[in-house]
């Protein structure tokens, strides 16, 4: 954890690098469509196992 904090502080100190990191984060798909469907499928499998 300490190492990760050090890397984050180093990245933040380099403004150009930090802006690239922010841009990648903002461009990423954070929609729930995929994860929600995966959760629903896992839930249905779990319920099916319990009722079998």
N, C-alpha and C positions, 0 to 999 in steps of 0.2 A: 504494500500500500504506500509506503514511504517513497519507494522508487517511482511509482505511478504519479504521485503528487509532484515529485521533482521533475518528471517529464512534462507534466501539465504546466508547471510554472515556467519551465524553459520554453515551451511552445508559446505560452502567453506573452513572454518577454520579446519574442520574435514576431512583431506585428504582421509581417507578410505571411509567415507560416500560420499564424493564428487565424488570419482571414481565410486562408485556404481550408483550414480545418472547419471553420464555421460554414463556409460555402458548401463543403461536402455534406455536412450534417443537415443543412437546410434543403439540399437537393435530394436527400435520401427519401425513400417512400416509407412513411410512418403510418400508413393506413391500416385499419384493423381488419380489412376484408380477408386477407390471407390467414392471419393468425386466428381470427374468429372461426373461420371454416375448419381449420386444423383442430381447434379446441372442441368444436361441436362434434367432429368425427371421433376424437378421442373419448369424449363423454359418451357418445352413443356406443362405442366399443365397450367401455367400462360398464355401462348399464346392461348391455347384452350379456356380458360375462356374468354379472351378478344374478340375472334372472334365468340363466340357463341351468 
